[in-house]
Amino acid sequence: MFEGILLLLHPAIAVITMLLIVWLIVSVKCQNINEARVKKLSLAIAFFMLVIWVLAGYWYVVFYSTDKSVIIQSSWSFAHKFFMETKEHIFFVVLILSLYLPIVAFKNNIATNKTAQNLIMTLGIILLTLMLYIDGAGAIISHGAEIAYMHKDGLV
Amino acid sequence: MSATLNKFTVGFGISAAITTFFNTLLMIIKEEIPSVHNFMVTLSGHHWTSHGLIDVVFFLLLGFLFSKKEIHQNISTLLIISTIISVLGIILFVYYK
């Protein structure tokens, strides 16, 4: 039960974080930029990313090894060998860039600094792109595990 | 309308770009050299946990180091290039491994 909740919780928080990133991008594109909102959003994004790191990391370190051994023996071994291997390392790029967001938001006058606004937009677009890949890879790994267990149990 | 970034923004931006490269490099080194992999396991109990912690510490240290000087750099372009190269590096390494 706990394993299942943990497995579903981290992509759910990731989707909420992606929505916050979209909100952040829209916020810096507004005519009258609400600096307080940009600061709060950038902090929330960094915080949620740390939460995802802890939740996903705990699940990966504690529970994933059982699934991994089943997946790599199945016809969907690429779900681990390619998608999990890339996902787990691309995540760190996302983590570092999201930790950088509050520094940009708090150390510059976002309402008047066009360069800082563009930097936040660039970070937001990079983060969204990589997070969409990570979410997609997660779905493939999940389906790979499902097929692998069905093979193992002789259901297909 | 201001166009220059605060020195912490530039310093930590350069650090973020270097850390994304470092992340890819560390992945290749730990996968290719078992003793490095084993050392990372002993650090925190799992190589992935150590990898993340090393990346974050590296980012913070370099960030404070680069923030000491006034540096003029187009951070947006730097981050786009570093992200593309480091992510492609991860994908190609995993694909050909």
gemmi code that builds the backbone of each chain (N, CA, C; Angstrom):
import gemmi

chains = {
    "A": [
        ("MET", (0.826, -1.210, 0.000), (0.000, 0.000, 0.000), (0.864, 1.267, 0.000)),
        ("PHE", (1.833, 1.332, 0.955), (2.722, 2.494, 1.068), (3.528, 2.672, -0.209)),
        ("GLU", (3.995, 1.523, -0.760), (4.797, 1.545, -1.992), (3.985, 2.145, -3.141)),
        ("GLY", (2.700, 1.713, -3.230), (1.818, 2.196, -4.288), (1.542, 3.690, -4.172)),
        ("ILE", (1.296, 4.141, -2.923), (1.019, 5.572, -2.696), (2.235, 6.407, -3.103)),
        ("LEU", (3.409, 5.916, -2.680), (4.664, 6.620, -2.990), (4.884, 6.689, -4.495)),
        ("LEU", (4.584, 5.576, -5.162), (4.783, 5.501, -6.611), (3.881, 6.489, -7.346)),
        ("LEU", (2.656, 6.659, -6.868), (1.712, 7.568, -7.537), (1.895, 9.023, -7.102)),
        ("LEU", (2.390, 9.193, -5.868), (2.510, 10.550, -5.325), (3.564, 11.392, -6.051)),
        ("HIS", (4.702, 10.772, -6.407), (5.774, 11.608, -6.977), (5.441, 12.143, -8.378)),
        ("PRO", (4.802, 11.348, -9.282), (4.409, 11.979, -10.558), (3.264, 12.978, -10.387)),
        ("ALA", (2.413, 12.742, -9.371), (1.310, 13.693, -9.132), (1.871, 15.053, -8.720)),
        ("ILE", (2.858, 15.038, -7.824), (3.485, 16.304, -7.404), (4.248, 16.917, -8.586)),
        ("ALA", (4.819, 16.054, -9.428), (5.543, 16.555, -10.613), (4.591, 17.303, -11.552)),
        ("VAL", (3.385, 16.784, -11.720), (2.401, 17.450, -12.588), (1.995, 18.802, -11.987)),
        ("ILE", (1.782, 18.829, -10.657), (1.452, 20.100, -9.988), (2.599, 21.096, -10.193)),
        ("THR", (3.828, 20.601, -10.070), (5.006, 21.466, -10.253), (5.059, 22.007, -11.686)),
        ("MET", (4.713, 21.158, -12.656), (4.700, 21.613, -14.058), (3.663, 22.723, -14.254)),
        ("LEU", (2.512, 22.576, -13.589), (1.485, 23.632, -13.681), (1.996, 24.932, -13.053)),
        ("LEU", (2.733, 24.804, -11.950), (3.323, 25.996, -11.313), (4.345, 26.656, -12.241)),
        ("ILE", (5.081, 25.834, -12.998), (6.074, 26.379, -13.936), (5.361, 27.149, -15.059)),
        ("VAL", (4.250, 26.583, -15.550), (3.467, 27.282, -16.582), (2.976, 28.624, -16.019)),
        ("TRP", (2.489, 28.603, -14.784), (2.009, 29.824, -14.104), (3.141, 30.849, -13.995)),
        ("LEU", (4.351, 30.343, -13.664), (5.521, 31.225, -13.537), (5.854, 31.879, -14.893)),
        ("ILE", (5.841, 31.078, -15.944), (6.150, 31.606, -17.291), (5.141, 32.690, -17.672)),
        ("VAL", (3.870, 32.386, -17.437), (2.803, 33.356, -17.751), (2.979, 34.621, -16.907)),
        ("SER", (3.377, 34.436, -15.643), (3.540, 35.579, -14.731), (4.624, 36.547, -15.197)),
        ("VAL", (5.730, 36.013, -15.749), (6.796, 36.927, -16.200), (6.509, 37.501, -17.592)),
        ("LYS", (5.479, 36.972, -18.268), (5.088, 37.508, -19.579), (4.000, 38.584, -19.452)),
        ("CYS", (3.477, 38.743, -18.214), (2.402, 39.724, -17.998), (2.908, 41.154, -18.201)),
        ("GLN", (1.979, 42.046, -18.516), (2.320, 43.467, -18.666), (2.810, 44.037, -17.326)),
        ("ASN", (2.006, 43.805, -16.283), (2.399, 44.254, -14.943), (2.805, 43.026, -14.120)),
        ("ILE", (4.089, 42.852, -13.977), (4.576, 41.641, -13.299), (4.407, 41.755, -11.785)),
        ("ASN", (3.792, 40.719, -11.200), (3.634, 40.645, -9.752), (4.876, 39.957, -9.183)),
        ("GLU", (5.807, 40.767, -8.694), (7.103, 40.239, -8.249), (6.958, 39.253, -7.081)),
        ("ALA", (6.044, 39.557, -6.171), (5.837, 38.677, -5.010), (5.364, 37.297, -5.475)),
        ("ARG", (4.495, 37.284, -6.479), (3.989, 36.010, -6.996), (5.117, 35.215, -7.655)),
        ("VAL", (5.965, 35.889, -8.426), (7.094, 35.217, -9.095), (8.027, 34.596, -8.049)),
        ("LYS", (8.272, 35.332, -6.970), (9.144, 34.824, -5.906), (8.529, 33.588, -5.238)),
        ("LYS", (7.224, 33.693, -4.914), (6.547, 32.566, -4.253), (6.530, 31.329, -5.156)),
        ("LEU", (6.238, 31.551, -6.446), (6.183, 30.416, -7.380), (7.549, 29.752, -7.527)),
        ("SER", (8.599, 30.566, -7.642), (9.933, 29.986, -7.820), (10.346, 29.187, -6.579)),
        ("LEU", (9.983, 29.698, -5.402), (10.272, 28.958, -4.159), (9.481, 27.654, -4.105)),
        ("ALA", (8.201, 27.741, -4.468), (7.338, 26.548, -4.430), (7.859, 25.480, -5.391)),
        ("ILE", (8.302, 25.906, -6.578), (8.821, 24.945, -7.573), (10.074, 24.247, -7.030)),
        ("ALA", (10.992, 25.034, -6.462), (12.216, 24.439, -5.897), (11.873, 23.490, -4.740)),
        ("PHE", (10.934, 23.914, -3.888), (10.533, 23.087, -2.743), (9.903, 21.763, -3.212)),
        ("PHE", (8.957, 21.862, -4.177), (8.299, 20.644, -4.668), (9.299, 19.702, -5.337)),
        ("MET", (10.318, 20.282, -5.993), (11.314, 19.433, -6.645), (12.130, 18.663, -5.601)),
        ("LEU", (12.404, 19.322, -4.475), (13.110, 18.630, -3.386), (12.236, 17.514, -2.803)),
        ("VAL", (10.927, 17.800, -2.694), (9.990, 16.780, -2.192), (9.963, 15.579, -3.154)),
        ("ILE", (9.915, 15.871, -4.466), (9.925, 14.794, -5.479), (11.208, 13.971, -5.355)),
        ("TRP", (12.333, 14.662, -5.146), (13.628, 13.968, -5.014), (13.568, 12.972, -3.842)),
        ("VAL", (13.025, 13.422, -2.717), (12.955, 12.558, -1.527), (11.986, 11.390, -1.765)),
        ("LEU", (10.776, 11.698, -2.269), (9.761, 10.649, -2.468), (10.190, 9.633, -3.531)),
        ("ALA", (10.572, 10.150, -4.711), (10.965, 9.269, -5.812), (12.248, 8.523, -5.450)),
        ("GLY", (13.153, 9.248, -4.779), (14.419, 8.638, -4.396), (14.200, 7.498, -3.414)),
        ("TYR", (13.318, 7.723, -2.444), (13.029, 6.672, -1.452), (12.450, 5.438, -2.149)),
        ("TRP", (11.485, 5.677, -3.056), (10.872, 4.554, -3.776), (11.918, 3.823, -4.633)),
        ("TYR", (12.754, 4.589, -5.322), (13.763, 4.019, -6.217), (14.787, 3.183, -5.441)),
        ("VAL", (15.244, 3.727, -4.320), (16.291, 3.062, -3.549), (15.742, 1.846, -2.787)),
        ("VAL", (14.535, 1.991, -2.244), (13.999, 0.930, -1.369), (13.213, -0.140, -2.140)),
        ("PHE", (12.353, 0.282, -3.086), (11.418, -0.676, -3.700), (11.756, -1.103, -5.134)),
        ("TYR", (12.463, -0.248, -5.887), (12.569, -0.489, -7.324), (13.383, -1.735, -7.710)),
        ("SER", (14.330, -2.153, -6.874), (15.224, -3.253, -7.264), (14.456, -4.529, -7.624)),
        ("THR", (13.325, -4.789, -6.952), (12.511, -5.976, -7.252), (11.922, -5.856, -8.656)),
        ("ASP", (11.312, -4.710, -8.947), (10.734, -4.476, -10.281), (11.816, -4.532, -11.355)),
        ("LYS", (12.957, -3.927, -11.055), (14.066, -3.863, -12.013), (14.483, -5.262, -12.465)),
        ("SER", (14.638, -6.182, -11.498), (15.092, -7.532, -11.852), (14.075, -8.241, -12.745)),
        ("VAL", (12.798, -7.935, -12.570), (11.754, -8.548, -13.410), (11.741, -7.876, -14.794)),
        ("ILE", (11.849, -6.547, -14.811), (11.799, -5.807, -16.089), (12.960, -6.216, -17.002)),
        ("ILE", (14.184, -6.288, -16.459), (15.337, -6.532, -17.336), (15.370, -7.962, -17.894)),
        ("GLN", (14.514, -8.842, -17.336), (14.444, -10.195, -17.893), (13.305, -10.327, -18.909)),
        ("SER", (12.564, -9.247, -19.116), (11.412, -9.301, -20.019), (11.743, -8.700, -21.377)),
        ("SER", (10.745, -8.758, -22.284), (10.926, -8.165, -23.618), (10.922, -6.630, -23.545)),
        ("TRP", (10.507, -6.088, -22.406), (10.500, -4.632, -22.210), (11.705, -4.180, -21.375)),
        ("SER", (12.835, -4.875, -21.524), (14.022, -4.523, -20.724), (14.491, -3.094, -20.997)),
        ("PHE", (14.184, -2.590, -22.218), (14.567, -1.205, -22.547), (13.901, -0.190, -21.604)),
        ("ALA", (12.772, -0.589, -20.986), (12.091, 0.321, -20.048), (13.028, 0.693, -18.906)),
        ("HIS", (13.828, -0.288, -18.443), (14.829, 0.047, -17.434), (16.125, 0.529, -18.076)),
        ("LYS", (16.636, -0.291, -19.019), (17.987, -0.039, -19.539), (18.131, 1.317, -20.220)),
        ("PHE", (17.092, 1.789, -20.852), (17.179, 3.112, -21.470), (16.417, 4.173, -20.674)),
        ("PHE", (15.113, 3.927, -20.464), (14.284, 5.005, -19.897), (14.577, 5.300, -18.426)),
        ("MET", (14.746, 4.255, -17.597), (15.061, 4.542, -16.187), (16.457, 5.131, -16.050)),
        ("GLU", (17.400, 4.570, -16.833), (18.782, 5.064, -16.737), (18.894, 6.537, -17.150)),
        ("THR", (18.160, 6.937, -18.191), (18.222, 8.347, -18.612), (17.430, 9.223, -17.644)),
        ("LYS", (16.237, 8.746, -17.279), (15.357, 9.518, -16.381), (16.035, 9.859, -15.050)),
        ("GLU", (16.683, 8.865, -14.461), (17.251, 9.078, -13.119), (18.410, 10.078, -13.134)),
        ("HIS", (19.071, 10.238, -14.288), (20.180, 11.198, -14.351), (19.749, 12.554, -14.907)),
        ("ILE", (18.759, 12.548, -15.814), (18.238, 13.836, -16.311), (17.519, 14.571, -15.167)),
        ("PHE", (16.970, 13.804, -14.232), (16.286, 14.426, -13.089), (17.204, 15.405, -12.349)),
        ("PHE", (18.492, 15.056, -12.248), (19.413, 15.935, -11.510), (19.606, 17.279, -12.216)),
        ("VAL", (19.503, 17.281, -13.551), (19.572, 18.548, -14.297), (18.364, 19.403, -13.900)),
        ("VAL", (17.206, 18.767, -13.846), (15.964, 19.444, -13.449), (16.089, 19.980, -12.012)),
        ("LEU", (16.624, 19.153, -11.142), (16.771, 19.553, -9.727), (17.664, 20.794, -9.599)),
        ("ILE", (18.810, 20.768, -10.263), (19.748, 21.896, -10.170), (19.116, 23.177, -10.738)),
        ("LEU", (18.473, 23.059, -11.903), (17.871, 24.247, -12.524), (16.712, 24.795, -11.689)),
        ("SER", (15.960, 23.909, -11.044), (14.846, 24.393, -10.218), (15.370, 25.041, -8.931)),
        ("LEU", (16.514, 24.564, -8.407), (17.113, 25.204, -7.230), (17.670, 26.584, -7.592)),
        ("TYR", (18.008, 26.748, -8.872), (18.546, 28.026, -9.351), (17.438, 29.084, -9.521)),
        ("LEU", (16.217, 28.643, -9.778), (15.084, 29.567, -10.012), (14.907, 30.624, -8.909)),
        ("PRO", (14.831, 30.237, -7.614), (14.642, 31.259, -6.573), (15.788, 32.263, -6.517)),
        ("ILE", (17.000, 31.833, -6.873), (18.142, 32.770, -6.864), (17.877, 33.880, -7.884)),
        ("VAL", (17.390, 33.498, -9.064), (17.081, 34.488, -10.107), (15.937, 35.393, -9.637)),
        ("ALA", (14.915, 34.787, -9.056), (13.729, 35.557, -8.660), (13.990, 36.515, -7.491)),
        ("PHE", (14.838, 36.085, -6.539), (15.051, 36.900, -5.332), (16.196, 37.907, -5.469)),
        ("LYS", (17.145, 37.621, -6.359), (18.332, 38.487, -6.442), (18.220, 39.569, -7.524)),
        ("ASN", (17.105, 39.589, -8.262), (16.929, 40.598, -9.306), (15.560, 41.256, -9.163)),
        ("ASN", (15.469, 42.457, -9.724), (14.164, 43.117, -9.735), (13.392, 42.624, -10.970)),
        ("ILE", (12.602, 41.592, -10.743), (11.936, 40.913, -11.865), (10.977, 41.852, -12.609)),
        ("ALA", (10.365, 42.770, -11.874), (9.377, 43.669, -12.499), (9.996, 44.560, -13.576)),
        ("THR", (11.295, 44.891, -13.404), (11.916, 45.824, -14.358), (13.073, 45.219, -15.157)),
        ("ASN", (13.607, 44.090, -14.696), (14.792, 43.522, -15.346), (14.395, 42.525, -16.450)),
        ("LYS", (14.507, 42.975, -17.696), (14.091, 42.167, -18.850), (14.961, 40.906, -18.990)),
        ("THR", (16.272, 41.029, -18.691), (17.180, 39.880, -18.808), (16.784, 38.787, -17.810)),
        ("ALA", (16.447, 39.213, -16.581), (16.031, 38.244, -15.558), (14.694, 37.597, -15.935)),
        ("GLN", (13.795, 38.397, -16.523), (12.507, 37.841, -16.977), (12.746, 36.755, -18.035)),
        ("ASN", (13.631, 37.073, -19.008), (13.933, 36.095, -20.064), (14.607, 34.848, -19.502)),
        ("LEU", (15.466, 35.054, -18.490), (16.151, 33.912, -17.869), (15.139, 32.991, -17.179)),
        ("ILE", (14.175, 33.575, -16.494), (13.137, 32.763, -15.830), (12.311, 32.009, -16.872)),
        ("MET", (12.003, 32.686, -17.975), (11.252, 32.004, -19.044), (12.050, 30.852, -19.639)),
        ("THR", (13.340, 31.096, -19.881), (14.215, 30.042, -20.431), (14.257, 28.849, -19.481)),
        ("LEU", (14.464, 29.131, -18.188), (14.507, 28.055, -17.192), (13.193, 27.285, -17.171)),
        ("GLY", (12.084, 28.025, -17.230), (10.761, 27.393, -17.208), (10.563, 26.461, -18.398)),
        ("ILE", (10.967, 26.918, -19.574), (10.790, 26.088, -20.782), (11.694, 24.851, -20.730)),
        ("ILE", (12.947, 25.036, -20.282), (13.850, 23.873, -20.155), (13.264, 22.868, -19.150)),
        ("LEU", (12.821, 23.380, -17.996), (12.272, 22.504, -16.953), (11.050, 21.738, -17.449)),
        ("LEU", (10.146, 22.453, -18.121), (8.936, 21.790, -18.632), (9.277, 20.689, -19.625)),
        ("THR", (10.201, 20.988, -20.552), (10.585, 20.010, -21.571), (11.167, 18.749, -20.929)),
        ("LEU", (12.103, 18.950, -19.996), (12.752, 17.792, -19.361), (11.772, 17.017, -18.473)),
        ("MET", (10.888, 17.752, -17.787), (9.920, 17.070, -16.913), (8.902, 16.267, -17.715)),
        ("LEU", (8.548, 16.764, -18.892), (7.634, 15.993, -19.750), (8.307, 14.692, -20.187)),
        ("TYR", (9.611, 14.769, -20.510), (10.345, 13.547, -20.872), (10.366, 12.577, -19.683)),
        ("ILE", (10.679, 13.121, -18.500), (10.766, 12.278, -17.297), (9.413, 11.611, -17.000)),
        ("ASP", (8.333, 12.375, -17.116), (6.995, 11.815, -16.887), (6.669, 10.728, -17.907)),
        ("GLY", (6.998, 10.985, -19.172), (6.768, 9.990, -20.234), (7.578, 8.731, -19.995)),
        ("ALA", (8.849, 8.924, -19.598), (9.714, 7.778, -19.310), (9.144, 6.969, -18.143)),
        ("GLY", (8.615, 7.676, -17.148), (7.998, 7.000, -16.001), (6.818, 6.134, -16.428)),
        ("ALA", (6.025, 6.650, -17.361), (4.872, 5.884, -17.854), (5.341, 4.628, -18.588)),
        ("ILE", (6.419, 4.748, -19.358), (6.956, 3.585, -20.093), (7.506, 2.538, -19.117)),
        ("ILE", (8.206, 3.004, -18.080), (8.749, 2.076, -17.069), (7.602, 1.346, -16.356)),
        ("SER", (6.568, 2.114, -16.027), (5.408, 1.542, -15.345), (4.740, 0.459, -16.204)),
        ("HIS", (4.556, 0.778, -17.502), (3.949, -0.196, -18.416), (4.882, -1.385, -18.624)),
        ("GLY", (6.196, -1.111, -18.682), (7.182, -2.186, -18.826), (7.099, -3.162, -17.663)),
        ("ALA", (6.946, -2.595, -16.447), (6.845, -3.441, -15.251), (5.572, -4.293, -15.307)),
        ("GLU", (4.483, -3.664, -15.755), (3.193, -4.374, -15.863), (3.322, -5.578, -16.807)),
        ("ILE", (3.907, -5.338, -17.984), (4.078, -6.414, -18.965), (5.037, -7.477, -18.434)),
        ("ALA", (6.122, -7.036, -17.792), (7.112, -7.974, -17.263), (6.490, -8.906, -16.223)),
        ("TYR", (5.662, -8.342, -15.320), (5.017, -9.171, -14.290), (3.985, -10.115, -14.906)),
        ("MET", (3.292, -9.647, -15.970), (2.316, -10.520, -16.648), (3.021, -11.709, -17.291)),
        ("HIS", (4.193, -11.449, -17.889), (4.998, -12.537, -18.471), (5.448, -13.502, -17.388)),
        ("LYS", (5.923, -12.918, -16.284), (6.457, -13.722, -15.179), (5.371, -14.633, -14.598)),
        ("ASP", (4.147, -14.094, -14.490), (3.036, -14.854, -13.912), (2.331, -15.737, -14.939)),
        ("GLY", (2.822, -15.716, -16.182), (2.254, -16.554, -17.240), (0.898, -16.090, -17.723)),
        ("LEU", (0.606, -14.800, -17.561), (-0.707, -14.281, -17.977), (-0.734, -13.914, -19.462)),
        ("VAL", (0.444, -13.760, -20.063), (0.484, -13.485, -21.513), (1.437, -14.447, -22.209)),
    ],
    "B": [
        ("MET", (14.582, 50.565, -17.532), (14.526, 49.095, -17.542), (15.930, 48.472, -17.461)),
        ("SER", (16.212, 47.744, -16.366), (17.540, 47.161, -16.163), (17.760, 45.938, -17.058)),
        ("ALA", (19.019, 45.724, -17.445), (19.313, 44.585, -18.314), (20.421, 43.706, -17.768)),
        ("THR", (21.014, 44.124, -16.630), (22.115, 43.321, -16.085), (21.623, 42.441, -14.938)),
        ("LEU", (22.262, 41.290, -14.832), (21.878, 40.357, -13.784), (22.767, 40.556, -12.561)),
        ("ASN", (22.184, 40.341, -11.396), (22.912, 40.390, -10.137), (24.060, 39.367, -10.166)),
        ("LYS", (25.159, 39.641, -9.453), (26.343, 38.764, -9.547), (26.076, 37.336, -9.040)),
        ("PHE", (25.143, 37.191, -8.084), (24.785, 35.846, -7.616), (24.057, 35.070, -8.718)),
        ("THR", (23.230, 35.799, -9.475), (22.491, 35.158, -10.576), (23.469, 34.654, -11.637)),
        ("VAL", (24.467, 35.474, -11.951), (25.460, 35.080, -12.955), (26.324, 33.937, -12.405)),
        ("GLY", (26.798, 34.095, -11.164), (27.654, 33.083, -10.554), (26.980, 31.721, -10.469)),
        ("PHE", (25.753, 31.724, -9.952), (25.033, 30.445, -9.816), (24.542, 29.934, -11.176)),
        ("GLY", (24.348, 30.832, -12.136), (23.971, 30.410, -13.501), (25.115, 29.658, -14.152)),
        ("ILE", (26.345, 30.208, -14.014), (27.527, 29.511, -14.551), (27.700, 28.177, -13.824)),
        ("SER", (27.493, 28.208, -12.512), (27.608, 26.982, -11.721), (26.591, 25.929, -12.180)),
        ("ALA", (25.346, 26.358, -12.442), (24.309, 25.415, -12.905), (24.715, 24.783, -14.231)),
        ("ALA", (25.286, 25.596, -15.129), (25.714, 25.080, -16.440), (26.831, 24.053, -16.263)),
        ("ILE", (27.812, 24.386, -15.414), (28.938, 23.457, -15.192), (28.448, 22.190, -14.480)),
        ("THR", (27.517, 22.357, -13.531), (27.011, 21.193, -12.785), (26.254, 20.216, -13.695)),
        ("THR", (25.542, 20.737, -14.710), (24.843, 19.816, -15.621), (25.859, 18.972, -16.403)),
        ("PHE", (26.990, 19.606, -16.803), (28.061, 18.838, -17.464), (28.657, 17.826, -16.490)),
        ("PHE", (28.925, 18.305, -15.278), (29.524, 17.461, -14.244), (28.637, 16.243, -13.951)),
        ("ASN", (27.318, 16.486, -13.945), (26.362, 15.401, -13.691), (26.517, 14.277, -14.731)),
        ("THR", (26.641, 14.678, -16.003), (26.812, 13.688, -17.071), (28.157, 12.976, -16.925)),
        ("LEU", (29.189, 13.763, -16.642), (30.530, 13.203, -16.494), (30.589, 12.208, -15.330)),
        ("LEU", (29.963, 12.574, -14.208), (29.953, 11.693, -13.038), (29.215, 10.389, -13.339)),
        ("MET", (28.125, 10.497, -14.125), (27.377, 9.293, -14.501), (28.273, 8.348, -15.311)),
        ("ILE", (29.008, 8.913, -16.288), (29.874, 8.092, -17.141), (30.994, 7.467, -16.307)),
        ("ILE", (31.608, 8.281, -15.428), (32.729, 7.780, -14.607), (32.255, 6.650, -13.681)),
        ("LYS", (31.118, 6.852, -13.007), (30.668, 5.817, -12.047), (30.224, 4.534, -12.749)),
        ("GLU", (29.713, 4.678, -13.993), (29.286, 3.491, -14.734), (30.481, 2.720, -15.299)),
        ("GLU", (31.559, 3.460, -15.606), (32.724, 2.836, -16.236), (33.772, 2.362, -15.234)),
        ("ILE", (33.827, 3.018, -14.081), (34.847, 2.649, -13.078), (34.148, 2.091, -11.828)),
        ("PRO", (34.162, 0.772, -11.653), (33.441, 0.150, -10.522), (33.860, 0.678, -9.157)),
        ("SER", (35.144, 1.029, -8.984), (35.589, 1.502, -7.657), (34.911, 2.838, -7.292)),
        ("VAL", (34.683, 3.687, -8.321), (33.977, 4.963, -8.076), (32.525, 4.669, -7.694)),
        ("HIS", (31.917, 3.745, -8.431), (30.527, 3.337, -8.161), (30.404, 2.817, -6.728)),
        ("ASN", (31.346, 1.949, -6.356), (31.312, 1.361, -5.008), (31.528, 2.419, -3.922)),
        ("PHE", (32.417, 3.354, -4.214), (32.666, 4.442, -3.257), (31.398, 5.272, -3.047)),
        ("MET", (30.678, 5.528, -4.153), (29.435, 6.309, -4.047), (28.359, 5.543, -3.285)),
        ("VAL", (28.391, 4.225, -3.399), (27.444, 3.411, -2.624), (27.759, 3.524, -1.128)),
        ("THR", (29.051, 3.502, -0.803), (29.432, 3.572, 0.626), (29.133, 4.944, 1.237)),
        ("LEU", (29.104, 5.984, 0.407), (28.844, 7.336, 0.922), (27.464, 7.488, 1.552)),
        ("SER", (26.430, 6.949, 0.847), (25.056, 7.182, 1.340), (24.198, 5.912, 1.356)),
        ("GLY", (24.759, 4.814, 0.878), (23.979, 3.570, 0.822), (23.502, 3.259, -0.584)),
        ("HIS", (23.465, 4.273, -1.466), (23.052, 4.057, -2.860), (23.767, 5.067, -3.760)),
        ("HIS", (24.249, 4.575, -4.913), (25.026, 5.461, -5.804), (24.207, 6.663, -6.282)),
        ("TRP", (22.886, 6.468, -6.490), (22.027, 7.547, -7.003), (21.848, 8.663, -5.968)),
        ("THR", (21.691, 8.280, -4.707), (21.555, 9.275, -3.637), (22.840, 10.104, -3.540)),
        ("SER", (23.983, 9.401, -3.568), (25.269, 10.111, -3.502), (25.437, 11.031, -4.699)),
        ("HIS", (25.046, 10.538, -5.869), (25.176, 11.327, -7.102), (24.432, 12.666, -6.969)),
        ("GLY", (23.206, 12.604, -6.483), (22.401, 13.814, -6.319), (23.002, 14.759, -5.291)),
        ("LEU", (23.446, 14.190, -4.155), (24.029, 15.031, -3.100), (25.314, 15.700, -3.584)),
        ("ILE", (26.141, 14.944, -4.317), (27.397, 15.511, -4.843), (27.072, 16.653, -5.814)),
        ("ASP", (26.076, 16.438, -6.691), (25.667, 17.481, -7.656), (25.239, 18.767, -6.936)),
        ("VAL", (24.406, 18.616, -5.903), (23.878, 19.799, -5.190), (25.011, 20.545, -4.478)),
        ("VAL", (25.898, 19.800, -3.804), (27.034, 20.427, -3.103), (27.943, 21.127, -4.118)),
        ("PHE", (28.206, 20.457, -5.244), (29.047, 21.017, -6.323), (28.434, 22.323, -6.839)),
        ("PHE", (27.108, 22.317, -7.060), (26.387, 23.503, -7.550), (26.518, 24.671, -6.566)),
        ("LEU", (26.329, 24.380, -5.274), (26.395, 25.445, -4.259), (27.815, 26.002, -4.115)),
        ("LEU", (28.806, 25.098, -4.068), (30.196, 25.548, -3.909), (30.637, 26.408, -5.086)),
        ("LEU", (30.401, 25.903, -6.307), (30.789, 26.671, -7.496), (30.014, 27.976, -7.579)),
        ("GLY", (28.750, 27.936, -7.177), (27.904, 29.122, -7.213), (28.472, 30.239, -6.349)),
        ("PHE", (28.843, 29.907, -5.102), (29.420, 30.926, -4.215), (30.783, 31.391, -4.731)),
        ("LEU", (31.540, 30.463, -5.311), (32.866, 30.797, -5.851), (32.749, 31.792, -7.010)),
        ("PHE", (31.854, 31.502, -7.954), (31.701, 32.369, -9.126), (30.998, 33.694, -8.785)),
        ("SER", (30.290, 33.721, -7.649), (29.567, 34.938, -7.270), (30.488, 35.998, -6.662)),
        ("LYS", (31.738, 35.606, -6.395), (32.674, 36.563, -5.773), (33.122, 37.634, -6.758)),
        ("LYS", (33.089, 37.315, -8.058), (33.551, 38.266, -9.063), (32.385, 38.724, -9.936)),
        ("GLU", (32.547, 39.915, -10.493), (31.554, 40.401, -11.465), (31.885, 39.763, -12.813)),
        ("ILE", (31.011, 38.913, -13.299), (31.252, 38.248, -14.589), (30.102, 38.618, -15.523)),
        ("HIS", (30.435, 38.927, -16.761), (29.383, 39.219, -17.740), (29.219, 38.016, -18.652)),
        ("GLN", (28.064, 37.429, -18.609), (27.825, 36.200, -19.371), (26.341, 36.118, -19.700)),
        ("ASN", (26.032, 35.661, -20.928), (24.632, 35.441, -21.292), (24.193, 34.096, -20.703)),
        ("ILE", (23.554, 34.160, -19.539), (23.224, 32.937, -18.797), (22.158, 32.101, -19.506)),
        ("SER", (21.169, 32.752, -20.108), (20.109, 31.990, -20.792), (20.702, 31.095, -21.879)),
        ("THR", (21.549, 31.678, -22.739), (22.166, 30.913, -23.824), (23.057, 29.805, -23.256)),
        ("LEU", (23.827, 30.166, -22.230), (24.728, 29.187, -21.602), (23.951, 27.981, -21.072)),
        ("LEU", (22.804, 28.254, -20.425), (22.015, 27.153, -19.848), (21.335, 26.302, -20.920)),
        ("ILE", (20.906, 26.953, -22.006), (20.297, 26.180, -23.101), (21.344, 25.228, -23.689)),
        ("ILE", (22.539, 25.755, -23.979), (23.608, 24.936, -24.579), (24.048, 23.820, -23.626)),
        ("SER", (24.280, 24.174, -22.355), (24.761, 23.156, -21.403), (23.722, 22.061, -21.190)),
        ("THR", (22.437, 22.454, -21.151), (21.388, 21.442, -20.943), (21.310, 20.504, -22.150)),
        ("ILE", (21.324, 21.086, -23.357), (21.230, 20.240, -24.560), (22.408, 19.258, -24.616)),
        ("ILE", (23.631, 19.773, -24.410), (24.816, 18.903, -24.503), (24.814, 17.837, -23.398)),
        ("SER", (24.509, 18.236, -22.169), (24.575, 17.251, -21.087), (23.465, 16.206, -21.176)),
        ("VAL", (22.262, 16.632, -21.587), (21.163, 15.657, -21.725), (21.440, 14.716, -22.905)),
        ("LEU", (21.937, 15.276, -24.011), (22.308, 14.414, -25.148), (23.408, 13.441, -24.745)),
        ("GLY", (24.357, 13.928, -23.923), (25.439, 13.074, -23.426), (24.883, 11.891, -22.638)),
        ("ILE", (23.912, 12.163, -21.775), (23.284, 11.092, -20.975), (22.599, 10.087, -21.903)),
        ("ILE", (21.793, 10.614, -22.833), (21.021, 9.743, -23.731), (21.957, 8.883, -24.594)),
        ("LEU", (22.982, 9.496, -25.186), (23.896, 8.747, -26.065), (24.705, 7.719, -25.281)),
        ("PHE", (25.162, 8.108, -24.077), (25.941, 7.157, -23.278), (25.096, 5.934, -22.916)),
        ("VAL", (23.870, 6.183, -22.451), (22.989, 5.072, -22.052), (22.642, 4.210, -23.274)),
        ("TYR", (22.413, 4.853, -24.412), (22.030, 4.116, -25.629), (23.152, 3.200, -26.101)),
        ("TYR", (24.389, 3.698, -26.083), (25.512, 2.911, -26.619), (26.210, 2.033, -25.586)),
        ("LYS", (25.802, 2.145, -24.318), (26.451, 1.350, -23.254), (26.194, -0.142, -23.438)),
    ],
}
model = gemmi.Model(1)
for chain_id, residues in chains.items():
    chain = gemmi.Chain(chain_id)
    for i, (resn, *xyz) in enumerate(residues, 1):
        res = gemmi.Residue()
        res.name, res.seqid = resn, gemmi.SeqId(i, " ")
        for name, pos in zip(("N", "CA", "C"), xyz):
            atom = gemmi.Atom()
            atom.name, atom.element = name, gemmi.Element(name[0])
            atom.pos, atom.b_iso = gemmi.Position(*pos), 0.0
            res.add_atom(atom)
        chain.add_residue(res)
    model.add_chain(chain)
structure = gemmi.Structure()
structure.add_model(model)
structure.setup_entities()
